């Protein structure tokens, strides 16, 4: 990306109108159809499709209490400057995002320290939608993990295990998403410590995820999952989208976590390759 100072020096030889014309021509060239190679799996075979598990990051994204909503300030416009760019102002834990170990563990790995090989893994989706529809305080329990294994085999080494509660459909309505009662206590599904303890002690899992805003269920008072899972050196993903579009087993997830120095987490692009 050219710095504004560089563009100003160019304007002595190129008029603003010419610069805009050049930018328009480049935009049209980029908009032309490009032959895109088929996505491949790690085995080199052509993938059937890629599913984006990421919500669009915007100013209407619900944020956890205590965080300010995201702001987008337009810094440069085509009409005035010949190009377009924004400034983003947001808390680390906004939108589809990662909780790095440092988030709840002093001395834990920050997001920039997580090895890249721990950001790719086989996906296991635990579907609790029917139960969540009846009881928003429901949690993934060890029996849910064992039931998944009876159908699909043992959770693979290096797996990323996601809770699919159906809550992602509420993302556009903050009131429904938090589902708070009259006292202000939110009610939405999450992981139980018993289930994450099983994964920590008896399985080789690098990360877990939820389609809600917290690894712990909404009414939790002690954040037991955050305080046990993250200090173990593993990470979590919150506000995951589109889990309906992936199978319970068989996909591979690529976790594009923002690489911020000493970050406790950050917005993340999640892609599932089938």
DRENVO-772269 format. One line per field, with one value per residue: residue number from 0; residue in one letter; y, z, x of N, C-alpha, C in turn. Coordinates in Angstrom, 1 decimal, m for minus. Atoms other than C-alpha are relative to their C-alpha. Example, Ala and Ser with C-alpha at 12.3 -4.5 7.8 and 13.67 -1.06 7.14 Angstrom:
// residues 2
k = c(0_1)
r = c(A_S)
n_Y = c(m1.2_m1.1)
n_Z = c(0.0_0.0)
n_X = c(0.9_m0.9)
ca_Y = c(m4.5_m1.1)
ca_Z = c(7.8_7.1)
ca_X = c(12.3_13.7)
c_Y = c(1.2_1.1)
c_Z = c(0.0_0.8)
c_X = c(0.9_m0.8)
***
This chain:
// residues 274
k = c(0_1_2_3_4_5_6_7_8_9_10_11_12_13_14_15_16_17_18_19_20_21_22_23_24_25_26_27_28_29_30_31_32_33_34_35_36_37_38_39_40_41_42_43_44_45_46_47_48_49_50_51_52_53_54_55_56_57_58_59_60_61_62_63_64_65_66_67_68_69_70_71_72_73_74_75_76_77_78_79_80_81_82_83_84_85_86_87_88_89_90_91_92_93_94_95_96_97_98_99_100_101_102_103_104_105_106_107_108_109_110_111_112_113_114_115_116_117_118_119_120_121_122_123_124_125_126_127_128_129_130_131_132_133_134_135_136_137_138_139_140_141_142_143_144_145_146_147_148_149_150_151_152_153_154_155_156_157_158_159_160_161_162_163_164_165_166_167_168_169_170_171_172_173_174_175_176_177_178_179_180_181_182_183_184_185_186_187_188_189_190_191_192_193_194_195_196_197_198_199_200_201_202_203_204_205_206_207_208_209_210_211_212_213_214_215_216_217_218_219_220_221_222_223_224_225_226_227_228_229_230_231_232_233_234_235_236_237_238_239_240_241_242_243_244_245_246_247_248_249_250_251_252_253_254_255_256_257_258_259_260_261_262_263_264_265_266_267_268_269_270_271_272_273)
r = c(X_X_X_X_X_X_X_X_X_X_X_X_X_X_X_X_X_X_X_X_X_X_X_X_X_X_X_X_X_X_X_X_X_X_X_X_X_X_X_X_X_X_X_X_X_X_X_X_X_X_X_X_X_X_X_X_X_X_X_X_X_X_X_X_X_X_X_X_X_X_X_X_X_X_X_X_X_X_X_X_X_X_X_X_X_X_X_X_X_X_X_X_X_X_X_X_X_X_X_X_X_X_X_X_X_X_X_X_X_X_X_X_X_X_X_X_X_X_X_X_X_X_X_X_X_X_X_X_X_X_X_X_X_X_X_X_X_X_X_X_X_X_X_X_X_X_X_X_X_X_X_X_X_X_X_X_X_X_X_X_X_X_X_X_X_X_X_X_X_X_X_X_X_X_X_X_X_X_X_X_X_X_X_X_X_X_X_X_X_X_X_X_X_X_X_X_X_X_X_X_X_X_X_X_X_X_X_X_X_X_X_X_X_X_X_X_X_X_X_X_X_X_X_X_X_X_X_X_X_X_X_X_X_X_X_X_X_X_X_X_X_X_X_X_X_X_X_X_X_X_X_X_X_X_X_X_X_X_X_X_X_X_X_X_X_X_X_X_X_X_X_X_X_X)
n_Y = c(m1.2_m1.2_m1.0_m1.2_m0.8_0.4_m0.4_m1.4_m0.3_0.3_m0.9_m1.1_0.4_0.6_m0.8_0.8_0.6_1.1_1.0_0.7_0.8_1.2_0.9_0.6_1.1_1.1_0.7_0.8_1.1_0.9_0.5_0.9_1.4_0.6_1.5_0.3_1.4_0.6_0.1_1.4_0.4_0.2_1.2_m0.4_0.3_m1.1_m0.1_m0.2_m1.4_m0.7_m0.6_m1.1_0.1_m1.3_m1.0_m1.3_m0.8_m1.3_m0.8_0.6_1.3_0.0_0.2_0.4_m1.2_m0.6_m0.4_m0.9_0.5_m0.3_m1.3_0.0_m1.4_m0.2_m0.9_m0.5_0.3_m0.1_m1.4_m1.0_0.4_0.9_1.4_0.2_0.7_m0.3_0.3_0.8_m0.1_1.1_0.8_1.2_1.1_m0.5_0.8_1.3_m0.3_1.0_m0.2_0.6_0.4_m1.2_m0.6_0.4_0.6_m0.8_0.8_0.9_m0.5_m1.0_0.5_0.0_1.0_1.3_0.6_0.1_1.4_0.2_m0.8_0.8_1.3_0.6_m0.6_0.8_m0.9_0.6_m0.6_0.0_m1.0_0.4_m0.3_m1.4_m0.6_0.2_m0.5_m0.8_0.1_1.3_0.0_1.2_0.9_1.1_1.0_m0.5_0.3_1.4_0.4_m0.3_1.0_1.3_m0.1_m0.5_0.4_m0.8_m1.4_0.1_m0.7_m1.4_m0.4_m1.3_0.5_m1.1_0.1_m0.5_m0.2_m0.8_m1.4_m0.9_m0.7_m1.2_m1.0_m1.3_m0.5_0.1_0.4_1.4_0.7_0.1_0.7_m0.3_0.0_m1.3_m0.5_m0.3_1.2_0.6_1.4_0.7_1.2_0.0_1.2_0.3_0.3_1.4_0.4_m0.5_0.8_1.2_m0.3_m0.3_1.1_1.3_m0.2_m0.9_m1.0_m1.3_m1.1_0.2_m1.2_m0.1_m1.0_m1.0_m1.1_0.4_1.4_0.3_m0.3_m1.4_m0.3_0.4_m1.1_0.2_0.2_1.2_0.5_m0.9_0.1_1.3_0.3_m0.9_0.2_1.3_m0.3_0.2_m1.3_0.2_m0.9_m0.4_m0.6_0.8_m0.1_0.9_1.4_0.8_0.3_0.9_1.2_0.2_0.5_0.1_m1.3_m0.6_m1.4_m0.9_m1.1_m1.2_m0.9_m1.2_0.2_m1.2_0.2_0.0_0.0_1.0_0.6_m1.0_0.4_1.2_0.5_1.5_0.7_1.5_0.7_1.3)
n_Z = c(0.0_0.0_m1.1_0.5_0.4_1.4_1.0_0.2_0.9_1.4_0.5_0.8_1.4_0.4_m0.6_m0.8_1.0_0.6_m1.0_m0.2_1.1_m0.1_m1.0_0.5_0.9_m0.8_m0.7_1.0_0.3_m1.1_0.0_1.1_m0.5_m0.2_m0.1_m1.3_m0.1_m1.0_m1.3_m0.2_m1.3_m0.3_0.7_1.4_0.8_0.2_m1.0_0.6_m0.2_m1.1_m0.7_m0.9_m1.3_m0.6_0.2_0.5_m1.1_0.2_m1.2_m0.6_m0.7_m1.5_m0.7_m1.4_m0.9_m0.3_1.2_0.9_1.3_1.1_0.8_1.3_0.4_1.4_0.1_1.3_0.9_1.4_0.5_m0.6_m0.1_1.1_m0.4_m1.1_m1.2_m1.3_m1.3_m0.8_m1.4_m0.6_m1.0_0.6_0.0_0.7_1.2_m0.1_m0.6_m0.8_m1.4_m0.1_m1.4_m0.8_m0.3_m1.3_m0.6_0.0_0.5_1.1_1.4_0.6_1.3_1.0_m0.3_0.2_1.2_1.1_0.1_m0.9_0.6_1.1_m0.6_0.4_m0.7_m0.6_m0.3_m1.0_0.3_m1.2_0.4_m0.5_m1.5_m0.2_0.3_m1.2_m1.2_0.5_m0.9_0.2_0.2_0.5_m1.1_0.5_0.7_1.4_0.7_0.2_1.0_1.3_0.3_0.4_1.4_1.0_m0.4_m1.0_0.4_0.6_m0.6_0.6_0.5_m0.4_m0.3_0.0_m0.5_1.0_m0.8_0.8_m0.5_1.0_0.7_m0.8_0.0_0.4_m1.0_m1.2_m1.1_0.1_m0.1_m1.5_m0.6_m1.5_m0.7_m0.6_m0.9_0.9_0.2_1.3_0.1_1.3_m0.2_0.0_m0.4_m1.5_m0.3_0.1_1.4_0.3_m0.7_0.7_1.1_m0.5_m0.7_0.7_1.4_0.4_0.7_m0.1_m0.2_0.0_0.5_m0.3_0.8_m0.9_m0.3_m1.1_m0.2_m1.1_0.2_m0.3_m1.4_m0.8_m1.0_m0.3_1.2_m0.3_1.2_0.4_m0.9_0.0_1.4_0.5_m0.7_0.4_1.2_1.2_0.3_0.3_1.1_m0.3_1.1_1.2_0.8_1.1_m0.3_0.7_1.4_0.0_m0.7_m1.3_0.1_1.3_0.6_m0.6_m0.2_0.0_m0.9_0.4_m1.1_0.2_m0.6_m0.8_m1.1_m1.3_0.1_m0.8_1.0_1.0_1.1_0.6_1.2_m0.1_1.3_m0.1_1.3_0.0)
n_X = c(0.8_m0.8_0.2_0.5_m1.0_m0.4_1.0_m0.1_m1.1_0.4_0.9_m0.7_m0.1_1.3_1.1_0.9_1.0_m0.6_m0.2_1.3_0.2_m0.9_0.6_1.3_m0.4_m0.5_1.2_0.7_m0.9_0.1_1.4_0.1_0.0_m1.3_0.1_m0.5_m0.2_0.9_m0.7_m0.5_m0.2_m1.4_m0.4_m0.2_1.2_0.9_1.1_1.3_0.4_m0.5_1.1_m0.4_0.7_m0.3_1.0_m0.5_m0.4_0.6_0.4_1.1_m0.3_0.1_m1.3_0.2_0.1_m1.3_m0.7_0.7_0.2_m0.9_0.2_m0.6_m0.1_m0.6_m1.1_m0.3_1.1_m0.4_0.3_m0.9_m1.4_m0.4_0.1_1.0_m0.5_0.6_m0.7_0.8_m0.2_0.7_m0.6_m0.6_1.0_1.2_0.2_m0.6_m1.3_m0.7_m0.4_m1.3_m0.2_m0.3_1.3_0.4_m1.2_m1.2_m1.1_0.4_m0.3_0.8_0.5_m1.1_m0.9_0.6_m0.7_1.0_0.5_1.1_1.1_0.6_0.3_1.3_1.1_1.0_1.2_0.9_1.3_1.0_1.0_1.3_0.0_m0.1_1.3_0.9_m0.7_m1.1_m1.1_m0.6_m1.4_m0.6_m0.5_m0.8_0.8_0.1_m1.3_0.0_1.0_m0.6_m1.0_0.6_0.5_m1.1_m1.3_m0.7_m0.4_m1.4_m1.0_m0.1_1.3_0.7_1.3_0.9_1.4_1.0_1.2_1.0_0.0_m0.5_1.1_0.4_m1.1_0.4_0.9_m0.8_0.9_0.3_m1.2_m0.4_1.1_m0.1_1.2_0.3_m1.1_m1.1_m0.8_0.1_0.3_m0.3_m0.7_m1.4_m0.6_m0.1_m1.4_m0.2_m0.3_m1.3_m1.0_m0.2_m0.8_m1.4_m0.6_0.1_0.0_m1.1_0.7_m0.7_0.9_1.4_0.8_1.4_0.7_0.4_m1.0_m0.9_m0.2_0.9_1.4_0.2_0.3_m1.1_m0.5_m1.4_m0.8_m0.9_m0.7_m1.0_m1.0_m0.6_m0.4_m1.0_m1.3_m0.6_m0.8_0.8_0.7_1.4_0.6_1.3_0.8_m0.2_1.2_0.3_m0.3_1.0_m0.5_m1.1_0.4_m0.5_m1.4_m0.5_m0.5_m1.2_0.2_m1.1_0.3_m0.7_0.0_m0.8_m1.3_m0.3_m0.9_0.6_1.5_0.7_0.9_0.3_0.9_m0.5_0.7_0.0_0.4_0.1_m0.2_0.6)
ca_Y = c(0.0_3.4_5.9_9.2_11.0_9.0_9.8_13.5_13.4_11.8_14.4_16.9_14.8_13.2_15.2_14.1_13.3_11.1_9.3_8.6_7.3_5.0_3.7_3.1_1.1_m0.9_m1.6_m2.8_m5.0_m6.5_m7.0_m9.1_m12.9_m14.7_m18.4_m19.6_m22.9_m25.4_m25.5_m28.6_m30.6_m31.3_m34.6_m32.7_m33.8_m31.3_m30.1_m30.2_m26.7_m24.2_m22.9_m19.5_m19.9_m16.2_m13.5_m10.2_m7.8_m4.5_m1.8_m3.8_m6.8_m7.6_m7.3_m8.6_m6.2_m3.8_m3.5_m0.7_m1.5_m1.5_1.9_2.3_5.8_6.6_8.1_8.4_8.5_8.1_11.5_13.4_11.3_8.9_5.8_4.3_3.3_3.1_3.2_0.4_0.8_m2.4_m4.5_m7.6_m9.9_m8.6_m10.6_m14.1_m14.1_m16.1_m16.3_m16.9_m18.6_m15.1_m14.0_m15.9_m17.0_m14.7_m15.8_m17.8_m17.6_m14.5_m14.8_m14.0_m16.8_m19.7_m22.0_m22.1_m25.9_m25.5_m23.3_m26.0_m29.2_m31.6_m30.3_m32.0_m30.4_m31.2_m30.5_m29.5_m27.4_m29.4_m29.1_m25.5_m24.6_m26.0_m24.9_m21.9_m22.7_m26.1_m27.1_m29.6_m32.5_m35.5_m37.7_m35.4_m36.0_m39.7_m39.9_m38.1_m40.6_m43.6_m42.2_m40.8_m42.5_m41.1_m37.3_m36.9_m35.8_m32.0_m31.6_m28.3_m29.1_m26.8_m26.4_m26.0_m24.6_m22.7_m19.4_m17.9_m17.1_m14.5_m12.5_m9.7_m9.1_m8.3_m8.7_m12.2_m13.1_m12.3_m13.5_m11.7_m12.2_m9.4_m9.3_m8.9_m12.4_m13.7_m17.1_m19.0_m22.3_m23.1_m25.7_m27.5_m27.8_m31.5_m31.8_m29.6_m31.5_m34.7_m33.1_m31.9_m35.1_m37.8_m36.3_m34.4_m31.3_m27.9_m25.7_m25.5_m23.1_m21.9_m20.1_m17.9_m15.0_m17.1_m20.5_m20.6_m20.7_m17.3_m17.6_m18.7_m16.8_m18.3_m18.7_m22.2_m23.2_m20.0_m20.4_m24.1_m24.4_m21.4_m21.8_m25.3_m23.7_m24.3_m21.6_m21.0_m19.4_m17.5_m16.2_m19.0_m18.8_m21.2_m24.5_m25.7_m25.8_m28.2_m31.9_m33.2_m34.8_m34.8_m31.1_m29.3_m25.9_m23.1_m20.5_m17.1_m15.5_m11.9_m11.9_m9.1_m8.7_m9.6_m10.0_m11.7_m12.7_m11.0_m11.1_m14.4_m15.6_m19.3_m21.5_m25.1_m27.2_m30.1)
ca_Z = c(0.0_m0.9_1.9_1.6_1.4_m1.7_m3.4_m2.7_m4.4_m7.4_m7.7_m9.0_m12.1_m12.3_m11.9_m9.4_m12.4_m14.0_m10.8_m10.3_m13.9_m13.3_m10.1_m11.9_m14.6_m12.0_m10.2_m13.4_m14.1_m10.6_m11.1_m14.3_m13.8_m12.6_m13.0_m9.4_m8.7_m6.8_m3.1_m2.1_1.0_2.8_0.9_m2.4_m3.5_m4.8_m2.0_m2.8_m1.3_1.2_3.9_5.6_9.3_10.0_10.6_8.8_11.1_11.5_13.8_14.6_16.0_19.6_22.0_25.5_28.3_29.1_25.5_23.2_19.9_16.8_15.0_11.4_10.4_6.7_6.3_2.6_m0.2_m4.0_m4.6_m2.3_m2.2_m5.2_m3.1_m0.2_3.3_6.8_10.4_12.6_16.3_18.1_21.1_20.5_21.3_18.7_16.0_15.2_17.3_19.1_22.9_23.2_26.4_27.6_27.8_31.1_32.0_33.1_31.2_28.7_25.0_23.3_19.9_18.0_19.8_18.9_16.5_13.0_13.1_16.0_13.8_11.3_12.3_11.7_12.6_15.0_15.3_18.4_17.5_20.5_18.6_19.7_23.4_23.1_21.6_24.8_27.3_26.5_29.6_28.2_28.0_26.1_28.5_28.3_27.1_24.0_23.1_23.6_21.5_18.7_18.9_18.7_15.4_13.9_15.7_18.3_18.1_15.9_17.3_16.8_16.4_16.7_18.4_17.8_19.7_17.2_19.2_16.4_18.3_15.3_13.7_16.5_15.7_14.1_17.2_20.3_22.6_21.3_21.2_24.9_25.9_29.3_31.9_34.0_36.3_33.3_33.4_29.9_28.9_26.0_25.6_26.2_27.2_30.6_32.4_32.6_28.8_28.4_31.1_29.2_26.1_28.1_29.9_27.5_24.0_22.0_21.0_20.2_20.3_20.9_19.5_20.1_18.0_21.0_22.5_25.3_25.8_29.1_29.1_29.5_33.1_34.3_37.4_37.5_33.9_34.8_31.2_30.4_33.6_33.0_29.2_28.3_31.0_29.6_26.6_24.3_22.6_22.0_19.2_19.8_17.5_15.0_12.0_9.4_11.3_9.6_6.3_7.5_8.4_11.9_10.8_7.9_7.3_8.0_9.6_8.9_11.7_10.4_13.8_13.7_14.6_17.2_19.5_23.0_21.9_24.2_21.0_18.1_15.0_13.1_9.6_9.8_6.7_6.7_3.7_2.9)
ca_X = c(0.0_1.4_1.9_0.0_3.3_4.3_1.0_1.5_4.9_3.4_0.8_3.4_3.7_0.3_m2.9_m5.5_m7.8_m5.2_m4.5_m8.2_m8.3_m5.4_m7.0_m10.3_m8.5_m6.7_m10.0_m11.6_m8.6_m8.9_m12.7_m12.1_m12.7_m9.6_m9.0_m8.7_m7.1_m9.2_m8.5_m6.5_m6.3_m3.0_m2.9_m2.9_m6.4_m8.9_m11.2_m14.9_m15.6_m14.5_m16.9_m16.4_m17.1_m16.6_m19.2_m18.9_m17.1_m19.0_m20.3_m23.4_m21.6_m22.6_m19.7_m19.3_m20.3_m17.4_m16.3_m17.2_m18.8_m16.6_m16.1_m15.2_m13.9_m13.3_m9.9_m9.5_m12.1_m11.8_m13.4_m11.0_m7.8_m7.9_m8.2_m10.3_m9.2_m10.6_m9.4_m10.8_m11.3_m12.3_m11.7_m9.6_m12.6_m15.0_m16.7_m15.5_m12.4_m9.8_m9.2_m5.4_m4.1_m2.9_m6.5_m7.0_m3.4_m0.7_2.4_0.3_0.9_m0.2_m1.9_1.3_3.1_0.8_2.7_1.1_0.8_m1.6_m3.9_m4.8_m6.6_m9.5_m12.9_m15.3_m18.8_m20.9_m24.5_m26.7_m29.2_m32.3_m31.3_m30.4_m33.8_m35.4_m32.8_m30.6_m28.4_m27.4_m23.8_m21.7_m21.1_m18.7_m21.6_m22.0_m18.3_m18.7_m21.8_m20.0_m17.2_m19.6_m20.8_m17.5_m14.7_m12.2_m11.7_m8.6_m5.3_m4.9_m8.6_m10.6_m13.9_m16.8_m20.2_m23.0_m26.0_m27.8_m27.0_m25.3_m28.7_m29.2_m26.1_m28.0_m30.1_m28.0_m31.0_m31.8_m28.1_m27.4_m30.9_m30.7_m33.3_m34.9_m31.9_m29.6_m28.1_m27.4_m28.6_m26.9_m25.2_m21.5_m19.0_m19.0_m15.7_m16.3_m16.3_m13.2_m11.4_m12.0_m10.5_m7.5_m6.8_m7.8_m7.7_m5.1_m7.1_m5.6_m8.7_m12.4_m15.1_m18.6_m21.2_m22.0_m20.0_m18.3_m16.8_m18.6_m22.4_m24.0_m25.1_m21.7_m20.4_m16.9_m15.8_m14.5_m13.8_m11.9_m9.9_m9.0_m8.8_m6.8_m4.1_m3.6_m1.9_m4.9_m7.0_m10.7_m12.9_m16.0_m18.8_m18.2_m20.6_m22.1_m21.6_m24.7_m22.8_m20.1_m20.4_m19.9_m16.6_m14.3_m13.5_m10.2_m10.2_m7.7_m7.6_m6.5_m5.9_m4.6_m0.9_m0.8_2.1_1.1_m2.5_m4.9_m6.8_m8.3_m10.6_m10.1_m11.0_m12.0_m12.1_m13.3_m12.0_m14.2)
c_Y = c(1.2_0.9_1.3_1.0_m0.3_0.5_1.5_0.4_m0.3_1.0_1.2_m0.3_m0.5_0.8_m1.0_m0.8_m1.2_m1.1_m0.8_m0.9_m1.3_m1.0_m0.7_m1.1_m1.2_m0.8_m0.9_m1.2_m1.1_m0.7_m1.1_m1.4_m0.5_m1.4_m0.3_m1.5_m0.6_m0.2_m1.5_m0.3_m0.2_m1.2_0.3_m0.3_1.2_0.0_0.2_1.4_0.5_0.8_1.1_m0.1_1.3_1.0_1.3_1.0_1.4_0.7_m0.6_m1.3_0.1_m0.2_m0.3_1.2_0.5_0.4_1.0_m0.6_0.5_1.4_m0.2_1.5_0.0_1.0_0.6_m0.5_0.1_1.4_1.0_m0.4_m1.0_m1.5_m0.1_m0.8_0.4_m0.2_m0.9_0.2_m1.0_m0.6_m1.3_m1.1_0.5_m0.9_m1.5_0.2_m1.2_0.5_m0.7_m0.4_1.2_0.7_m0.3_m0.6_0.9_m0.8_m1.0_0.6_1.1_m0.5_m0.1_m1.1_m1.4_m0.5_m0.2_m1.4_m0.3_0.9_m0.6_m1.4_m0.5_0.5_m1.1_0.9_m0.8_0.7_m0.1_0.9_m0.4_0.3_1.5_0.8_m0.1_0.6_0.9_m0.1_m1.4_0.1_m1.3_m0.8_m1.1_m1.0_0.5_m0.4_m1.5_m0.5_0.4_m1.1_m1.4_0.1_0.2_m0.5_1.0_1.4_0.0_0.8_1.4_0.6_1.4_m0.4_1.2_m0.4_0.6_0.1_0.6_1.5_1.0_0.7_1.2_1.2_1.4_0.7_m0.1_m0.5_m1.5_m0.8_m0.1_m0.7_0.2_m0.1_1.4_0.5_0.3_m1.1_m0.6_m1.5_m0.5_m1.2_0.2_m1.4_m0.2_m0.3_m1.5_m0.5_0.5_m0.7_m1.4_0.2_0.2_m1.2_m1.3_0.1_1.0_1.1_1.4_1.2_m0.4_1.3_m0.1_1.0_1.1_0.9_m0.5_m1.5_m0.5_0.3_1.4_0.3_m0.3_1.2_m0.2_m0.2_m1.2_m0.5_0.9_m0.2_m1.4_m0.3_0.8_m0.1_m1.3_0.1_m0.2_1.3_m0.3_1.0_0.3_0.7_m0.7_0.0_m1.3_m1.5_m0.9_m0.5_m0.9_m1.3_m0.2_m0.5_0.1_1.3_0.3_1.5_0.7_1.2_1.2_1.0_1.2_m0.2_1.3_m0.2_0.1_0.1_m1.1_m0.8_0.9_m0.6_m1.1_m0.4_m1.5_m0.6_m1.5_m0.5_m1.4_m0.9)
c_Z = c(0.0_1.2_m0.6_m0.5_m1.4_m1.0_m0.2_m0.9_m1.4_m0.6_m0.7_m1.4_m0.6_0.6_0.8_m0.9_m0.6_1.0_0.3_m1.2_0.1_1.1_m0.5_m1.0_0.7_0.7_m1.0_m0.4_1.1_0.0_m1.1_0.6_0.0_0.2_1.4_0.1_1.1_1.3_0.1_1.4_0.2_m0.8_m1.5_m0.9_0.0_1.1_m0.8_0.2_1.3_0.7_0.9_1.3_0.8_m0.3_m0.6_1.2_m0.3_1.3_0.8_0.7_1.5_0.6_1.5_0.9_0.5_m1.2_m0.8_m1.3_m1.0_m0.6_m1.3_m0.5_m1.4_0.0_m1.3_m1.0_m1.5_m0.5_0.5_m0.2_m1.2_0.4_1.3_1.1_1.3_1.2_0.8_1.4_0.7_1.1_m0.6_m0.2_m0.6_m1.2_0.2_0.4_0.8_1.5_0.1_1.5_0.9_0.5_1.5_0.8_0.0_m0.4_m1.1_m1.3_m0.5_m1.4_m1.0_0.3_m0.2_m1.3_m1.1_m0.1_1.0_m0.4_m1.2_0.6_m0.5_0.9_0.5_0.5_0.9_m0.1_1.2_m0.3_0.6_1.5_0.3_m0.2_1.2_1.2_m0.4_1.0_m0.2_m0.3_m0.7_1.2_m0.6_m0.9_m1.5_m0.8_m0.3_m1.0_m1.4_m0.4_m0.4_m1.4_m1.0_0.4_1.0_m0.6_m0.4_0.8_m0.7_m0.4_0.6_0.2_0.2_0.6_m1.1_0.8_m0.8_0.4_m1.1_m0.8_0.7_m0.1_m0.4_1.0_1.4_1.2_0.0_0.2_1.4_0.8_1.5_0.6_0.7_0.9_m0.8_m0.2_m1.4_0.1_m1.4_0.3_0.1_0.3_1.5_0.2_0.0_m1.4_m0.4_0.8_m0.7_m1.2_0.4_0.4_m0.8_m1.5_m0.4_m0.9_0.2_0.3_0.0_m0.5_0.4_m1.0_0.8_0.3_1.1_0.0_1.1_m0.3_0.6_1.5_1.0_0.9_0.2_m1.2_0.1_m1.2_m0.4_1.0_0.1_m1.4_m0.5_0.7_m0.4_m1.2_m1.3_m0.2_m0.3_m1.1_0.4_m1.2_m1.3_m0.8_m0.9_0.3_m0.6_m1.3_0.0_0.6_1.4_0.1_m1.4_m0.6_0.8_0.2_0.0_0.8_m0.2_1.1_m0.3_0.9_0.7_1.1_1.3_0.0_0.8_m0.9_m1.1_m1.1_m0.8_m1.2_0.1_m1.3_0.2_m1.5_0.1_m1.1)
c_X = c(0.9_m0.3_m0.6_1.1_0.5_m1.0_0.1_1.2_m0.3_m0.9_0.6_0.1_m1.2_m1.1_m0.9_m1.0_0.7_0.2_m1.3_m0.3_0.8_m0.5_m1.2_0.4_0.6_m1.1_m0.7_0.8_m0.2_m1.4_m0.2_0.1_1.4_m0.1_0.6_0.2_m0.8_0.8_0.4_0.1_1.5_0.5_0.1_m1.2_m0.8_m1.1_m1.3_m0.5_0.7_m1.1_0.6_m0.7_0.1_m1.2_0.6_0.3_m0.5_m0.4_m1.2_0.2_m0.1_1.3_m0.3_0.0_1.4_0.8_m0.8_m0.3_1.1_m0.3_0.8_0.0_0.7_1.1_0.3_m1.1_0.6_m0.2_1.1_1.5_0.4_0.0_m0.8_0.7_m0.7_0.9_m1.0_0.3_m0.9_0.7_0.5_m1.1_m1.3_m0.2_0.4_1.5_0.6_0.2_1.4_0.2_0.3_m1.2_m0.4_1.2_1.2_1.2_m0.4_0.4_m0.9_m0.4_1.1_1.0_m0.5_0.6_m1.0_m0.5_m1.1_m1.2_m0.7_m0.3_m1.4_m1.1_m0.9_m1.1_m0.9_m1.3_m0.9_m1.2_m1.4_m0.1_0.0_m1.3_m0.9_0.6_1.2_1.3_0.7_1.5_0.4_0.6_0.8_m0.9_m0.2_1.3_0.0_m1.0_0.5_1.0_m0.6_m0.4_1.2_1.4_0.7_0.3_1.4_1.0_0.1_m1.3_m0.4_m1.5_m1.0_m1.4_m0.9_m1.4_m1.1_0.0_0.4_m1.1_m0.5_1.0_m0.4_m0.9_0.6_m0.9_m0.2_1.3_0.5_m1.1_0.0_m1.4_m0.2_1.1_1.3_1.0_m0.2_m0.2_0.3_0.9_1.6_0.6_m0.1_1.5_0.3_0.4_1.4_1.1_0.2_0.9_1.4_0.7_0.1_0.0_1.1_m0.7_0.7_m0.9_m1.5_m0.7_m1.4_m0.6_m0.7_1.2_1.0_0.1_m0.8_m1.5_m0.3_m0.2_1.1_0.5_1.5_0.9_1.0_0.7_1.1_1.2_0.8_0.6_1.1_1.3_0.6_0.9_m0.9_m0.8_m1.5_m0.5_m1.4_m0.7_0.3_m1.3_m0.1_0.4_m1.0_0.5_1.2_m0.5_0.5_1.4_0.5_0.6_1.3_m0.2_1.4_m0.4_0.9_0.0_0.9_1.3_0.5_0.9_m0.7_m1.5_m0.6_m1.0_m0.2_m0.9_0.7_m0.8_0.1_m0.5_0.0_0.1_m0.6_0.5)
***
